Amino acid sequence: MIDTAIAIKKWKLDTNHTSLGFKIRHLGLAYIRGLFNEYEGEISLEGESFENSTIDLTIFTDSINTGNDMRDNHLKTPEFFDVITFPEIKFKSNSVKKNGENNYEIEGELTIRDTTKTVSLQASYPGLTNDMYGNTVAIFQITGEIDRTDFGVAWHHLLDNNVAVVGKKVEFDMNIELIPNED
């Protein structure tokens, strides 16, 4: 692991190794897990750490993947993401603050459909390392949660026992690998 100060000022998501995962309750007891397969993002550093950096992330809604084509096609409809009208989810950071030795709190504006809300995410930062080709890689584990109905993703169906088919709370579990942005 590299322990030196960060000299690289612009980073981008390594799309070969990043995973933007989520989970949501199903039938009140189980979880359905999924991820988005297509996205792009950049982080710009102000100093020699990730604190006070600027994060811009775009997720392409049509790339949702829960491992079930029927469910994925339903999630792409106007009842959920409406991918024709709203092809992107956007996140832009307002602040990145160090919260302990290897942790950060990220606050930013999340836009899903036509609704933008401030959200808070937690980032664990194990550090920098080199990949098998000697390239520098920065690694983060990011978690957080939102209420999907706050963003207009409001499809709601109750079972006979008054249990929601799909929960409101969406939990994020993302593995982020950043590489220098040499563009």
N, C-alpha and C positions, 0 to 999 in steps of 0.2 A: 504494500500500500504506500502511496506517495504521501508524505507529510509536509511537503513544502507549500508555501503560499500560492494561491491561485493567480497565475499570470494571464490566463486565458480570459478574455472579457466577453466573448460571445460563444454560446453553447446552443446546440440543437438536439432534439430528441433523436436517439438512435432507434429508428423504427424497426430494426431487426431484433432488438432486445427489450424494448419498452412494452409494457402491458397495461392498458387502461381498463381495469376490471371494476365490476360492481356486483352487488347482490341485493335482492329484494325478497321480502316474504311472499310465500305462495301458500294459500289455503290456511293462513294463520300459524302454521307450524314449520313448514319447510322453507328453504331458500332456493331461488333460481339465481344462477350466476351467469354473468355474461361479460362481454368486453366489446370494445370498438376496435376494428381492424385497421382503420385508416384515420390518420391524424397528422398534424405537424405542429411544431412548437419551437420556441426560441427563448432563451434566458440571456439577459444582458446584465453583466456585473458592473456595479458602481466602484467598488474597491477591490480588495483582495480576499473577499469571502462572498458567500451567497446572500448574506444579510443585505437588505436594501436593493436587491436585484429586481429586475423587471421581467415578468413572465408573460408570454403571449402563447395561448394554446388554441388550436382549432381542431375540433373533432367532427368528422363527416358522419352524419346520422345514418346514412344508408349503409354504413359498414357495421351496424350492430350485429352481434353474433352471440346467441344464447345456446347454440348447439341444436336448435330445432327450427327448421325452415318455416313451418306453419306459424310458430310463435313470432319469429323474427319478422315475417311479412305482416303480422298483425301490429307489431310495434312500429312499423314504418307508416301505418295509416294515420289519418287525422285524429283517431282516438288516442294516439300516443304521440309520436314524434312528428308526424306529418312531414316526411322527408322531402316531398316535392316542394312544399311551401317553405320549409325551414331545413335546408340541407346541412346546416352547421350548428354546432354548439361552440360557444366562444367562452374563454376565460382570460381575463387580464388582471394581473395582480395590482393591488393598491399598496400592499406592504409585505415585506418578508422580514420577519424578526427572529433573531436567535432566541431559543427557549430552552436553555440547558446546553450541555456540552456538544451534543450531536443532534440537536432537534431544532426545528424552525416552525413558526406559525406563519402560515400564508393566508392573507386576506385578499379577496379580489372580487371582481364582478363576473358572475356566471350568467350567461345568456342561453336559455333553452327556449325554443319556439320564439315568441316575441316578448319574453319576460326576462328582465335582468334583475338579479338580486345579489346582495353582498353575501359571500360565504366565507367560512373559515376552514382551512385544511391544516392537518398536522403532517409534518415531514420529518422522517428520521433519516439522518445523513451518515451512513457508515464511512464515507470518505471518497477519496480518489484512488484509482488504481490504474494499472496498464493492462490492456487486453493482450491476447497472444501475439499481436503484431507490434506491440510496443506503443500503441496509441493510448492517450490519456482518456479515462472514462470517469465521470462523476456519477454516483449512484444515490438514489433517494427512494424511500418507501413512503408513499403518501396515502393518508386515510382521511375520511371525512364523511359527512352525511347531509342529505337534503330531504325535504318533503317535496316529492314530485308534483303534488297538486299546487304548490306555490309557483310553479313554472308552467301552469296550464296543461300539464300532463295528468288529466283528471278522470280518465276512464275508471269507473267504479262499479263493481258488480258484487252483490252479497249472495252467499249461499243460504240455504234454508235455515241454517243454524246461526245466521246473522254474522258470519265470518267473511271478511273480504277475500276475494279470489287473489287480488294483488294488493300488497301493502302500500302504504304511502311513503314510508321511509326507504330511501335508496342509500346504501352504504358503499363508499368508494374504497378500493384496495388496489393501488397502482404501484407498479414497479417502474421506476423512471431511470433510464440510463442516458446520460448526456455525453455527447462528443463535441469537440471543438467545431464551431461553425466557421469554416474557412471561405465561405461564399462572399 
